[in-house]
Amino acid sequence: MAPATRWEELTVFFDFPLEIRKIIYTTNLIENLNGKIRKYTKSKSSFPDDNAVKKAVFLALREITKKWTQPIQNWAIILNQFSSLFEERCRL
């Protein structure tokens, strides 16, 4: 599909308030988290079962989140916007 024909898909992003767009657009944070999980799990060449993988990822996330100290700016505003836009999904 040509880039010009995807304009409608892109403009949906701009329908969200600015604060929500900032959160949606933060793919670097997601990639950073994935990289840290890989760092914790790459030392294992294989896992005996699915539960072992789940446990390794859980423990990695537990260690990673200990370093998360910076709060999201304007979180109260963002939460209210999510509640308004997605009333059936976001219950306070």
Residue pairs with C-beta under 8 A, 6 or more apart in sequence:
13 21
13 24
13 25
14 21
16 24
16 85
17 81
19 74
19 77
19 78
19 81
20 78
20 81
20 82
20 85
23 72
23 78
33 64
36 60
36 64
37 57
37 60
37 61
37 64
39 60
40 56
40 57
40 59
40 60
40 63
40 64
41 53
41 56
41 57
41 60
44 56
47 53
47 56
72 78
79 90
79 92
82 90
83 90
83 91
83 92
